[in-house]
Structures are given as C-alpha cells and as structure tokens.
Amino acid sequence: MSNANFVDHYETLQLSPNAAADTVERVYRMLAKRYHPDNAETGDATRFAEVRRAYELLSNPARRAAYDVKYDENRSETWRVFRQEDAGDSRADDRRLFHALLSVLYIARRRDPANGGLGTVTLEKMLGCPRQHLEFPLWYLKQRGWVERLESGYLAITADGVDKLGADDLSLPPNRLIAETSMVTDRAASDALMLDAPRVA
C-alpha cells in the first residue's frame, strides 16, 4: 500500500497505535456519537463512515495485526527525513534536522497541547536517525528555548519553537496536520490520546 493510498485509522480515531482494545471501543463510541448523522449539532456522515471503517478494522485482532505491519512501514517512509548514511556534519544537515525535530514535535503538541511530546526512541524511528545524531540538535533546540522536557520525560516543542518553525518550514506532509480542532475532550478518554513514546528519564 503506497503512502498516497494509505489511511491512518489510528489518526481517524485519534488513538495511539498501542491503544488497548477496550480503549478503541470507548473512543469509537464517543466519536460515533459525535459524528452520527442524527446528531444535529456535530453530525457528519463522512466522518462517521471513516470512524466506523477504522473501528471495524482495529477491533478485529487479525485485521489489526496485519494493518499494524503496513502502518509501521508507512510511518517510517512518511516521516523519514533523510537516510542515515546521508547524515553528516554540515550545517545544512543540522538545519534540516532542526526543522525535522521541530516539525514532529509540533504535531505531537498540536494533538495534545498540554502533554504532547515524544521520547527519543520514537524520534529516532520517525526521523530514521540514530540517537547520537540527535544529541546535538536536541541540545541546541533546548538551549534556544524551542524544545523543553515535560514532567513525563517527553520532549515537546515550546510556544517559541512553534513561532520559530513557521508554516513554510513545516517538514511534514500536509495530511499529518489535524484539519479541525475536534479532539476528544472527554476526560475518560484523554489517556487514550497520548502519543506512543517511551518515557525518557
């Protein structure tokens, strides 16, 4: 399945790929209620159909396992900013990595303004860049005040980092941006919306 045709069902349900089956069920019911065409205030037949398709796939263990393989392959291709062998010591490579880090951290913060962040292991996988190549860029971004470490241990972009990034610098495909602000706000489901990143001490 190519990137162009790939549908991110986890994004549709606003879930972590590590979400448990009961979390998938709970969040699905909440979103289905919100987007059901009979809902006069927030009904949306298209979004309801998307949510339904995502749930039908992710609630089936066999289909989800097969999908997860494609999901991991697609995510690696979508986020990879440069090949590891291309990483050098030049300022151009540094600038590209600065922008890539700010970009992925921007998305994490956009999805969860209060707690959105990523761990270094997740950053390694998303950028296709080994940890030692991230040490200097992360140090620099933190020194400039563009990145901070949250209490959870995740790395997150700051408000200054968002301003620095700017719309033209966003190193991500447009389809990774959330087009609307209808994130799940029910407290019971808020834990399900955390991104899947290992905690870093």
C-alpha positions in Angstrom: 0.0 0.0 0.0 1.6 3.3 -1.1 1.7 6.4 1.1 -0.8 8.1 -1.2 -3.4 5.4 -0.6 -2.6 4.6 3.0 -5.4 5.5 5.5 -4.2 6.2 9.1 -7.0 4.6 11.1 -5.3 5.4 14.4 -5.4 9.1 13.3 -9.0 8.8 12.4 -9.8 7.5 15.9 -7.3 9.9 17.5 -5.6 6.9 19.2 -2.1 5.7 19.9 -1.2 2.6 17.9 -0.6 0.9 21.3 -4.2 1.6 22.4 -5.8 -1.4 24.1 -9.0 -3.0 22.6 -11.2 -1.5 25.3 -9.8 2.0 24.6 -10.5 1.5 20.9 -14.1 0.6 21.8 -14.6 3.5 24.2 -13.2 6.2 21.9 -15.1 4.8 18.9 -18.4 5.0 20.8 -17.6 8.6 21.7 -16.7 9.7 18.2 -19.5 7.7 16.6 -22.0 9.6 18.8 -20.4 12.9 17.9 -20.4 12.3 14.1 -23.6 10.3 13.8 -25.8 11.9 11.1 -28.6 12.1 13.6 -26.6 14.4 15.8 -28.0 17.9 14.8 -25.0 19.8 16.2 -21.9 17.8 15.2 -23.2 15.1 12.8 -21.0 14.4 9.8 -21.8 11.4 7.6 -18.4 11.3 6.0 -16.5 11.4 9.3 -18.9 8.9 10.8 -18.2 6.5 7.9 -14.4 7.0 8.4 -14.7 6.4 12.1 -16.8 3.3 11.5 -14.3 1.8 9.0 -11.4 2.5 11.4 -13.2 0.8 14.2 -14.2 -2.3 12.2 -10.6 -2.8 11.2 -8.9 -2.0 14.6 -11.4 -4.0 16.7 -10.6 -7.2 14.7 -7.4 -8.6 16.2 -6.3 -10.4 13.0 -7.0 -7.5 10.7 -5.4 -5.1 13.1 -2.2 -7.1 13.3 -1.9 -7.2 9.5 -2.7 -3.4 9.4 -0.1 -2.7 12.0 2.6 -4.1 9.8 1.6 -1.8 6.9 1.2 1.1 9.4 4.8 0.8 10.7 6.1 0.6 7.2 4.1 3.6 6.0 5.0 5.7 9.1 8.7 5.0 8.6 8.5 6.2 5.0 6.3 9.1 5.7 8.4 10.6 8.5 11.9 9.7 7.3 13.7 13.0 6.6 17.0 11.7 5.4 18.8 8.4 5.1 21.1 7.6 7.9 24.1 7.3 5.5 23.4 10.9 4.3 23.7 12.3 7.8 26.9 14.4 8.0 28.4 17.2 10.0 27.4 20.0 7.6 25.4 23.0 8.8 22.8 22.2 6.1 22.2 18.7 7.6 21.9 20.3 11.1 19.4 22.8 9.8 17.4 20.1 8.2 17.4 18.1 11.4 16.4 21.1 13.5 13.4 21.6 11.3 12.5 17.9 11.2 12.6 17.7 15.0 10.5 20.9 15.5 8.1 19.5 12.9 7.4 16.2 14.5 7.3 17.8 18.0 4.8 20.4 16.6 2.5 17.6 15.5 2.7 16.0 18.9 1.9 19.2 20.7 -0.9 20.0 18.3 -2.6 16.7 19.1 -2.3 17.3 22.8 -1.4 20.9 23.8 -1.0 20.2 27.5 1.1 17.0 27.3 2.0 16.3 23.7 5.6 15.2 23.4 7.8 12.4 22.1 10.5 10.2 23.5 14.0 10.0 21.9 13.5 6.4 20.8 10.3 7.4 18.9 12.2 10.4 17.4 14.9 8.0 16.2 12.4 5.8 14.5 10.4 8.7 13.0 13.4 10.5 11.6 15.4 7.5 10.7 18.3 9.0 12.6 20.4 7.3 15.4 20.4 8.7 18.9 24.0 10.1 18.6 22.9 12.3 15.7 20.1 13.7 17.7 22.1 14.7 20.8 23.5 18.0 19.4 20.3 19.2 17.7 18.2 18.5 20.8 20.8 20.2 23.0 20.7 23.2 20.6 16.9 23.4 20.4 16.6 23.2 24.2 19.2 25.9 24.7 17.3 28.2 22.3 14.1 27.6 24.3 12.4 25.9 21.3 12.1 22.5 22.9 11.5 21.5 26.5 11.3 18.3 28.5 7.9 17.6 30.1 7.4 16.1 33.5 6.6 12.9 31.7 10.1 12.8 30.3 8.9 13.5 26.7 10.4 16.2 24.6 8.0 18.8 23.4 8.0 22.0 21.3 7.5 25.3 23.1 5.5 28.3 22.0 8.7 29.9 20.9 9.5 26.8 18.9 6.1 27.0 17.2 6.9 30.6 16.2 10.3 29.6 15.0 9.0 26.8 12.9 6.6 28.9 10.9 4.2 27.4 8.3 6.8 27.4 5.5 9.3 25.4 7.5 7.0 22.5 8.5 8.8 19.4 7.3 5.7 17.2 7.1 3.2 16.1 4.6 0.0 18.2 4.8 -2.1 15.2 5.7 -0.3 14.9 9.0 -1.9 18.1 10.2 -5.1 17.9 12.0 -7.6 19.9 10.0 -10.1 20.6 12.8 -10.0 21.1 16.5 -12.4 18.4 17.4 -10.0 16.4 19.5 -11.6 14.1 22.0 -12.1 16.1 25.2 -13.9 13.6 27.4 -11.7 13.1 30.5 -12.3 9.3 30.5 -10.7 9.0 27.1 -8.0 11.6 27.4 -5.3 8.9 28.3 -6.1 7.2 25.0 -5.0 10.2 23.0 -1.4 10.2 24.3 1.2 9.5 21.6 3.1 6.3 21.8 6.5 7.3 23.0 8.7 5.6 25.5 9.2 7.6 28.7 12.7 9.0 29.0 14.2 9.7 32.4 
